[in-house]
Amino acid sequence: MTVFAAVLLLAGAVFNAVVWPRFYPRIANDPRARAADGSRTAFYRVHVALICIALVLAAASAVVGVLVLL
């Protein structure tokens, strides 16, 4: 059972590490990401925060998955 949990944690970590960073270029190039004066909008900041949180959770899941295997 613990091996299954570790594999599940590692699979989730890999998924998050592969999928979420690919959203950044789309968010950065979205017209809603910049205001008329060129400054970044809340749309941009919220989505970058979501990407960062997903990557932190991916790293934590990877660490826990490896620790469970040891």
SVG drawing of the C-alpha trace seen along z (x, -y; Angstrom):
<svg xmlns="http://www.w3.org/2000/svg" viewBox="-8 -54 23 56">
<polyline fill="none" stroke="black" stroke-width="0.4" points="0.0,0.0 2.8,-2.4 4.4,-1.8 1.1,-2.7 0.9,-5.9 4.5,-6.8 3.9,-6.1 0.7,-8.2 2.5,-11.1 5.4,-10.9 2.9,-10.7 1.1,-13.8 4.3,-15.6 5.5,-14.8 2.1,-15.8 2.1,-19.2 5.8,-19.9 5.0,-19.2 1.6,-20.7 1.5,-23.9 4.6,-25.7 3.2,-25.4 0.4,-27.8 2.8,-30.7 3.5,-31.7 -0.2,-31.8 -0.9,-33.8 1.9,-36.3 0.7,-36.8 -3.0,-37.1 -4.4,-40.6 -5.9,-40.5 -2.4,-40.2 -1.6,-43.9 -3.5,-47.0 -3.7,-49.9 -0.6,-51.5 1.4,-48.3 1.4,-47.2 0.5,-43.7 -3.0,-43.0 -4.6,-40.9 -5.3,-38.3 -1.6,-37.9 -0.6,-37.9 -3.3,-35.4 -2.4,-32.9 1.3,-33.2 0.5,-32.5 -1.5,-29.4 1.4,-28.2 3.9,-28.8 1.7,-27.0 1.3,-24.0 5.0,-23.7 5.6,-24.0 3.0,-21.2 4.7,-19.2 8.1,-19.5 6.6,-18.6 4.8,-15.6 8.0,-14.4 9.9,-14.7 7.2,-12.8 6.9,-10.2 10.7,-9.5 10.7,-9.5 7.8,-6.9 9.8,-4.7 12.9,-4.8"/>
</svg>
